[in-house]
Amino acid sequence: MPQPALTLARLSEALGLPEQSLLALVVNCDAAPDPTLVALTVEEAARRLGVGRTTMYALVASGEVPSVTIGRLRRVPAEALKEYVAGRTQAASSTAALAA
């Protein structure tokens, strides 16, 4: 027996939410990272930097971006990303100054 299609209207009715509110939740679910996190997964850190997962793992493995082990988990301190970007910005500006 085929299941009836689950439409946005039926889902919003089942959840007791207006359709527009449900649609806003779905559209904005990945919009902003949680600013309260102190330590991020490697995937979350990659997303914040705007790089791929493989690139982020390479940065962590090389030590360019520091990470910590918590139990069996690898985490990247959120502050380490800011320091990494600041260091890359300084390196880029000093290289540009030498070229001029």
C-alpha positions, 0 to 999 in steps of 0.5 A: 500500500503506497504512503501518501506524500508528506507535504509541507502543509501536512508536516506543519500541521502535524508539528503544530507550526505555521508553514512559514515557520517550518520553512524558515527552520529548514532553510536556515538550519545550517546558516550560522555555526554555534558561537558558544563552542570552544572546541570544534570537530575537524569538519566544523573547523573546515566549514568555518574556514571554508576549506574542504575536510581533507585540507583541514585534516592536512592542516591539523596533521601538519600542526599548522592548526593546533588540535587537542585530544579529548578522550578519543576525539580530536578537536580544534580550538575555535581560537586556533582558527582565528590565530591561524587566519591572523598568521596567514594574513600577516604572512601575506601582507609581509610577502606583499611588502617585500614584493613592492 
